[in-house]
Amino acid sequence: MSSILTQLAQFIQEDPADPFNHYAYAVELSRQDPATALLLLDQLRTEHPDYLPAYYTAASLAHDAEDYALAQSLLETGMELAQTTGNTKTYLELQRALANVRAEMD
């Protein structure tokens, strides 16, 4: 395990309720093990469904794995959350990503 992953794992142990610690760990892990990172992001979304950054990142990993249906679903859910929370910038980012995924699905 890299020193960064070790440090992030320690942050999770120190404050397991902070979704950012889990998110940061998954993002760092995605460079070595994207499938496991996607599972961790799924768990993060289950435990913290309002943690908006997890949706884009998980969708990106699903897209890279050519699971376009999952990527589309994650982006749509993220867009709904962004709209509900009034996060226009993130909504537009997710919308652009969704348009790209849909284009690849056609």
PESUL-V648861 format. One record per helix or strand of 3 or more residues. SS is the DSSP state (helix for helix, strand for strand). FROM is the first residue (numbers start at 0). LEN is the number of residues. Records with the same first field share a line. If there is no record, write none. Layout:
SS->FROM-LEN ; FROM-LEN
This chain:
helix->2-12 ; 18-11 ; 33-14 ; 52-12 ; 67-18 ; 87-18
